Amino acid sequence: MDAHALVVVIDLLTSLLHSQVLVLLKQLMQLLSLLRHSLRLFLLVLLVLLLLGLLGGSSASGSGAAQGTGAFSLSTNNINHISKHVPSVFANQVPHMSNQQLTDALQSRSFFDPQWSQAQVNNAVQRGFNTLRSQNLTGEHILTINGERITFFIHTNGNFGTAYGSYRLTPCFFGR
């Protein structure tokens, strides 16, 4: 696959993750025009499997009714809140904590996948919240997104509450 086709594939996946269906279809048509017939068929099968995995791959638990179901974008406050559960962000606080403060903080906190960037966390949380909101759910729910379990809390008015991963880290992770 040449560099142009790879760029189109990356754009295609990015659009898919952001639910921009019209952009996705346009990019799919561009990609298909670049490939041989056998590769087109393979890509279509792969895309269908990917779509089925993205649309049917999340599992929710709990119940409730949210108010609106329009697309949700994380606010600065939401990003600041969930960043407390991003290991690379939390690591910036560690030098200012005693060993006991660090131990206490880690006992009451779980984290997103340490391999994920802040952007990956934001994308997963936004996607998960939109999934739950489209189902009119409130309360606490656990979704599996990109292979990772994420716990969400949605207020009874449908507003975003919090989201956090399932990783429990130790002081050793932060070099202590």
Backbone bond lengths (Angstrom), bond angles and torsions (degrees), N, CA, C in turn:
res aa  C-N    CA-C-N  psi(-1)  N-CA   C-N-CA  omega(-1)  CA-C   N-CA-C  phi
1 M - - - 1.458 - - 1.530 107.28 -
2 D 1.328 117.20 130.94 1.464 118.93 -178.04 1.530 111.59 -79.60
3 A 1.330 116.10 173.22 1.467 121.61 -175.02 1.527 111.77 -61.17
4 H 1.331 117.45 -38.50 1.464 120.03 -179.40 1.524 110.63 -64.30
5 A 1.331 116.98 -42.43 1.458 120.18 178.81 1.522 110.81 -63.92
6 L 1.338 116.89 -38.71 1.455 120.64 178.47 1.529 110.62 -63.37
7 V 1.310 117.62 -41.74 1.463 121.27 177.80 1.532 109.85 -62.17
8 V 1.312 116.55 -41.64 1.460 120.23 179.02 1.526 110.33 -64.04
9 V 1.347 117.76 -40.26 1.465 121.18 178.22 1.524 110.29 -62.79
10 I 1.326 117.11 -44.54 1.465 121.03 179.13 1.529 110.17 -62.45
11 D 1.316 117.03 -45.08 1.465 120.32 176.60 1.525 110.85 -60.51
12 L 1.316 115.76 -39.09 1.457 121.19 179.40 1.526 110.69 -61.40
13 L 1.325 117.24 -48.75 1.456 120.73 -179.98 1.523 111.65 -65.50
14 T 1.328 117.34 -39.47 1.459 120.89 177.43 1.521 110.59 -61.21
15 S 1.311 116.14 -45.24 1.459 120.06 178.65 1.513 111.56 -63.13
16 L 1.329 116.14 -39.67 1.458 120.18 178.58 1.514 110.52 -60.80
17 L 1.321 117.14 -44.67 1.455 120.51 -179.10 1.521 111.79 -65.46
18 H 1.295 117.57 -26.78 1.459 120.82 -179.49 1.523 111.94 -98.78
19 S 1.314 116.59 9.46 1.465 123.11 175.40 1.518 112.97 55.61
20 Q 1.298 116.92 38.30 1.452 120.72 176.71 1.523 107.40 -96.44
21 V 1.300 115.78 81.72 1.453 121.87 -170.38 1.523 112.26 -60.51
22 L 1.316 118.55 -42.72 1.470 119.45 -178.35 1.523 111.25 -65.38
23 V 1.312 116.58 -42.26 1.461 120.31 177.46 1.520 109.51 -64.38
24 L 1.309 116.76 -40.03 1.453 122.41 179.15 1.526 110.66 -59.43
25 L 1.317 117.05 -48.20 1.462 120.26 -179.24 1.526 111.66 -63.67
26 K 1.314 116.72 -40.05 1.468 120.41 178.44 1.523 110.63 -62.35
27 Q 1.322 116.48 -44.62 1.457 120.26 -178.84 1.524 111.37 -69.98
28 L 1.321 117.00 -33.64 1.456 120.54 176.04 1.522 110.07 -62.81
29 M 1.307 116.95 -43.46 1.472 120.50 178.80 1.523 110.64 -62.98
30 Q 1.341 117.54 -40.50 1.460 120.31 177.11 1.522 111.00 -62.14
31 L 1.304 116.45 -44.06 1.451 121.15 -179.06 1.522 110.99 -64.50
32 L 1.314 117.01 -46.33 1.459 120.52 -178.71 1.524 112.04 -61.38
33 S 1.307 116.34 -33.14 1.467 118.52 179.63 1.522 111.70 -70.26
34 L 1.333 117.76 -18.73 1.461 121.44 -179.13 1.533 113.20 -88.23
35 L 1.297 117.51 -15.67 1.458 120.43 -171.35 1.521 112.88 -105.26
36 R 1.345 114.95 155.56 1.457 121.34 173.92 1.528 109.45 -70.40
37 H 1.316 116.45 163.75 1.476 121.73 -175.05 1.530 112.07 -55.24
38 S 1.330 118.86 -47.74 1.462 120.77 -177.63 1.521 111.37 -64.12
39 L 1.326 116.85 -37.20 1.451 120.07 177.56 1.526 111.11 -70.48
40 R 1.324 116.66 -34.22 1.459 119.78 177.13 1.530 110.55 -61.10
41 L 1.320 115.89 -46.34 1.460 120.28 -179.82 1.522 110.52 -62.65
42 F 1.322 117.05 -45.37 1.460 121.13 178.56 1.527 110.85 -59.29
43 L 1.326 116.94 -45.76 1.459 121.28 -179.20 1.523 111.42 -64.08
44 L 1.322 117.12 -40.71 1.461 119.53 178.44 1.523 111.16 -62.47
45 V 1.326 117.65 -43.00 1.462 120.74 177.92 1.521 109.87 -62.85
46 L 1.327 116.88 -44.77 1.456 121.64 178.89 1.526 111.14 -61.56
47 L 1.321 117.30 -42.48 1.457 121.54 179.70 1.527 110.99 -64.27
48 V 1.318 117.37 -41.88 1.464 120.69 178.21 1.523 109.84 -62.03
49 L 1.333 116.86 -44.57 1.463 120.09 178.15 1.519 111.13 -62.64
50 L 1.320 116.96 -40.80 1.462 121.07 178.01 1.521 110.68 -62.92
51 L 1.313 116.92 -45.52 1.461 120.39 179.00 1.519 111.41 -62.30
52 L 1.318 116.91 -42.13 1.461 119.84 178.25 1.519 110.83 -63.30
53 G 1.326 117.05 -39.31 1.455 120.63 178.32 1.508 112.14 -66.81
54 L 1.329 117.89 -39.49 1.461 120.99 -179.46 1.516 111.52 -72.84
55 L 1.315 116.73 -37.59 1.451 119.05 -176.64 1.522 112.10 -82.71
56 G 1.323 117.84 -30.57 1.449 119.99 -176.34 1.513 113.81 -112.42
57 G 1.325 118.17 2.96 1.445 121.35 -172.20 1.505 115.45 -87.03
58 S 1.287 120.38 -4.60 1.464 121.82 -179.30 1.509 109.49 -100.23
59 S 1.340 114.74 141.79 1.456 118.49 176.99 1.507 108.65 -120.54
60 A 1.311 117.03 133.07 1.459 120.91 -177.76 1.516 109.42 -116.43
61 S 1.325 115.43 151.65 1.456 120.59 174.52 1.511 108.59 -133.31
62 G 1.312 116.65 150.69 1.465 119.93 -179.59 1.517 110.27 104.21
63 S 1.339 115.36 179.68 1.462 118.08 -179.87 1.511 110.19 -154.22
64 G 1.311 116.19 171.29 1.450 122.38 179.33 1.505 109.36 147.55
65 A 1.315 117.29 177.58 1.463 121.41 -178.81 1.515 110.23 -126.73
66 A 1.334 115.44 126.23 1.459 120.41 176.20 1.520 108.59 -95.38
67 Q 1.310 116.57 157.91 1.460 120.13 -177.92 1.521 111.76 -73.61
68 G 1.330 119.30 -75.05 1.453 120.94 -176.74 1.508 110.96 -95.87
69 T 1.336 117.37 161.75 1.448 120.38 177.89 1.524 111.44 -128.01
70 G 1.333 118.89 20.88 1.452 121.26 176.97 1.516 110.61 -71.00
71 A 1.341 116.61 168.71 1.456 121.46 -179.14 1.524 110.26 -61.95
72 F 1.301 115.34 140.07 1.459 123.14 -177.12 1.520 109.79 -110.83
73 S 1.314 116.86 136.33 1.458 122.46 172.31 1.514 107.76 -121.09
74 L 1.326 116.31 136.65 1.453 120.19 179.39 1.521 110.89 -62.79
75 S 1.322 116.08 134.02 1.469 120.54 174.61 1.527 108.48 -84.70
76 T 1.308 116.14 169.91 1.467 120.71 176.05 1.518 110.33 -59.33
77 N 1.328 117.36 -40.52 1.465 120.80 177.67 1.527 111.59 -63.09
78 N 1.353 117.24 -41.07 1.465 120.61 177.76 1.526 110.32 -62.22
79 I 1.328 116.22 -44.94 1.469 121.19 -179.31 1.523 110.39 -63.05
80 N 1.339 116.60 -44.02 1.462 119.75 178.22 1.521 111.15 -62.10
81 H 1.329 116.29 -38.02 1.461 120.07 -179.14 1.528 111.22 -67.20
82 I 1.328 117.47 -51.25 1.463 118.94 -176.61 1.523 111.99 -71.53
83 S 1.332 117.81 -20.83 1.466 119.16 179.29 1.527 111.81 -65.16
84 K 1.327 117.70 -17.62 1.466 121.01 175.25 1.522 110.88 -64.33
85 H 1.339 116.50 -16.93 1.457 122.05 -179.19 1.527 111.83 -107.39
86 V 1.333 117.03 14.39 1.466 122.35 176.97 1.525 107.23 -102.96
87 P 1.333 118.13 116.18 1.462 120.07 -174.72 1.528 115.00 -53.32
88 S 1.329 117.64 -40.83 1.467 119.30 -178.25 1.523 112.20 -66.36
89 V 1.317 118.00 -30.11 1.463 121.62 177.18 1.528 109.76 -77.40
90 F 1.327 116.64 -44.82 1.464 121.05 178.56 1.528 110.68 -60.04
91 A 1.331 117.05 -34.71 1.470 121.76 -179.14 1.523 112.12 -58.07
92 N 1.324 117.79 -26.96 1.466 121.10 178.75 1.523 112.25 -67.75
93 Q 1.326 117.30 -23.06 1.466 121.81 179.93 1.529 112.42 -87.49
94 V 1.329 116.48 -23.47 1.461 121.47 -172.84 1.529 113.47 -56.34
95 P 1.333 120.52 -42.15 1.474 118.94 -179.17 1.532 113.65 -60.97
96 H 1.315 117.25 -19.73 1.462 121.90 -178.15 1.526 112.48 -96.73
97 M 1.331 116.83 7.54 1.465 121.35 -176.51 1.534 109.67 -114.60
98 S 1.332 114.39 144.39 1.461 118.61 171.51 1.525 107.95 -73.94
99 N 1.325 117.16 167.43 1.463 120.45 177.67 1.524 110.92 -59.01
100 Q 1.321 117.13 -40.38 1.462 120.54 -179.94 1.530 111.50 -67.59
101 Q 1.338 117.07 -41.87 1.468 120.44 177.98 1.528 110.38 -61.47
102 L 1.332 115.69 -41.26 1.466 119.67 179.06 1.523 110.57 -64.20
103 T 1.311 116.64 -47.08 1.471 120.87 179.36 1.525 110.78 -59.27
104 D 1.319 116.58 -45.29 1.468 120.28 179.53 1.527 111.23 -62.70
105 A 1.322 116.78 -43.55 1.467 120.63 -179.32 1.529 110.89 -63.51
106 L 1.324 116.72 -39.80 1.466 120.04 -177.95 1.521 112.58 -72.31
107 Q 1.320 117.52 -26.53 1.466 120.63 178.97 1.526 111.84 -68.64
108 S 1.307 116.68 -28.11 1.465 119.66 -175.47 1.530 113.17 -107.35
109 R 1.328 117.14 14.35 1.468 119.11 -174.33 1.520 110.26 -139.13
110 S 1.315 115.04 140.30 1.458 119.52 170.94 1.523 107.58 -117.50
111 F 1.322 115.21 162.45 1.458 120.98 -170.27 1.523 111.84 -127.15
112 F 1.323 114.25 160.40 1.454 120.83 169.45 1.530 108.07 -73.44
113 D 1.307 116.14 168.40 1.456 122.09 178.66 1.535 109.70 -50.07
114 P 1.333 117.92 123.74 1.470 120.04 -179.30 1.530 113.78 -60.03
115 Q 1.324 117.16 -19.45 1.470 120.62 179.25 1.533 112.53 -81.85
116 W 1.336 116.91 -12.94 1.457 120.42 -177.64 1.520 111.27 -82.68
117 S 1.312 115.48 141.93 1.460 121.47 173.02 1.530 109.23 -81.39
118 Q 1.320 115.84 168.60 1.471 119.96 176.05 1.531 110.02 -59.13
119 A 1.333 117.10 -38.99 1.469 120.53 179.65 1.527 111.44 -64.19
120 Q 1.342 117.48 -39.99 1.457 120.36 178.11 1.530 110.68 -65.43
121 V 1.323 116.17 -40.41 1.471 120.54 177.57 1.526 109.59 -62.03
122 N 1.333 116.64 -49.75 1.462 120.61 -179.11 1.526 111.40 -57.55
123 N 1.328 116.33 -43.61 1.460 120.99 -179.11 1.528 110.62 -63.34
124 A 1.335 116.53 -45.95 1.462 120.43 -179.11 1.528 111.38 -64.64
125 V 1.330 116.67 -41.87 1.469 120.24 -179.43 1.527 110.29 -66.44
126 Q 1.303 117.04 -43.98 1.460 120.31 179.54 1.524 110.17 -62.30
127 R 1.322 116.41 -44.19 1.462 120.69 179.46 1.536 111.14 -62.95
128 G 1.336 116.25 -45.33 1.457 120.23 -179.39 1.515 112.32 -64.73
129 F 1.331 116.29 -43.11 1.462 119.36 179.61 1.523 110.40 -62.58
130 N 1.330 117.22 -42.24 1.468 119.75 178.55 1.523 111.37 -63.39
131 T 1.339 117.00 -36.32 1.466 120.32 176.85 1.522 110.37 -62.08
132 L 1.325 116.03 -49.21 1.476 119.87 -179.27 1.522 111.64 -65.71
133 R 1.308 115.67 -41.30 1.465 120.11 -178.91 1.532 111.30 -64.57
134 S 1.335 116.28 -36.23 1.474 119.43 179.35 1.526 111.19 -67.25
135 Q 1.340 116.45 -19.50 1.456 121.44 177.43 1.533 111.59 -97.01
136 N 1.331 116.50 7.03 1.467 122.70 179.61 1.523 112.86 57.47
137 L 1.332 116.41 40.44 1.457 121.00 -178.55 1.524 111.43 -98.56
138 T 1.320 115.95 147.17 1.456 122.76 171.88 1.517 107.68 -131.99
139 G 1.322 116.24 174.67 1.452 120.50 -179.04 1.512 111.34 86.35
140 E 1.340 115.39 -158.90 1.460 120.67 -177.27 1.520 110.84 -95.24
141 H 1.330 115.96 134.56 1.464 122.68 -178.68 1.517 109.17 -143.15
142 I 1.316 115.96 147.33 1.458 121.14 176.85 1.518 108.17 -115.91
143 L 1.332 115.92 126.04 1.460 122.23 176.49 1.523 108.64 -119.04
144 T 1.305 116.12 150.31 1.458 121.28 171.11 1.518 106.73 -102.86
145 I 1.326 115.35 117.51 1.459 121.70 -178.11 1.525 107.80 -127.88
146 N 1.320 115.34 126.41 1.470 120.91 -177.34 1.525 110.92 52.32
147 G 1.332 116.32 37.41 1.451 121.83 177.23 1.516 115.61 80.26
148 E 1.322 117.68 3.07 1.465 121.27 -177.34 1.527 110.41 -116.44
149 R 1.347 115.66 138.31 1.467 121.04 176.88 1.529 109.00 -80.24
150 I 1.327 115.72 125.94 1.465 121.73 178.50 1.523 107.93 -125.78
151 T 1.325 115.79 129.18 1.462 121.58 177.04 1.519 108.44 -94.62
152 F 1.317 116.03 131.54 1.465 123.07 178.94 1.516 109.05 -116.81
153 F 1.316 115.50 149.63 1.457 120.37 168.18 1.520 107.13 -128.43
154 I 1.338 115.52 128.02 1.460 122.17 179.09 1.523 107.55 -119.63
155 H 1.333 115.80 127.40 1.468 120.66 179.00 1.527 110.97 -64.71
156 T 1.326 116.50 160.33 1.462 121.06 -177.74 1.528 112.97 -61.88
157 N 1.339 117.13 -21.84 1.468 119.76 177.08 1.526 111.97 -86.48
158 G 1.355 116.83 4.35 1.460 121.16 178.15 1.508 114.17 89.57
159 N 1.336 118.16 -0.39 1.457 120.67 179.86 1.522 111.85 -79.51
160 F 1.313 114.74 150.39 1.459 121.74 177.62 1.523 109.61 -61.86
161 G 1.326 116.69 133.70 1.455 121.93 176.90 1.511 110.92 -104.97
162 T 1.326 116.08 -66.48 1.454 121.22 179.10 1.513 109.77 -160.75
163 A 1.327 114.72 170.20 1.459 122.42 172.94 1.522 107.00 -153.68
164 Y 1.325 115.76 142.65 1.466 119.56 178.65 1.522 109.38 -155.20
165 G 1.326 114.49 156.12 1.457 120.92 -179.86 1.508 111.68 -84.19
166 S 1.333 116.15 -174.11 1.458 121.56 -175.21 1.529 113.22 -110.17
167 Y 1.326 117.10 8.46 1.461 120.02 -178.80 1.523 110.98 -82.17
168 R 1.345 115.40 130.27 1.460 122.24 173.46 1.522 106.76 -105.01
169 L 1.310 116.39 119.83 1.461 121.06 -176.98 1.528 110.24 -105.72
170 T 1.306 115.84 157.05 1.468 122.41 -179.87 1.509 109.36 -113.20
171 P 1.334 117.81 166.34 1.464 120.31 175.87 1.539 112.51 -56.11
172 C 1.328 117.10 -30.57 1.473 120.37 179.30 1.532 111.28 -60.57
173 F 1.329 116.63 -34.71 1.462 119.84 178.95 1.527 110.65 -58.49
174 F 1.313 116.16 -33.70 1.468 122.44 -178.02 1.528 112.11 -97.52
175 G 1.334 117.09 17.03 1.451 120.92 174.57 1.526 114.90 82.89
176 R 1.305 118.26 19.51 1.474 120.14 179.52 1.499 110.71 -111.03
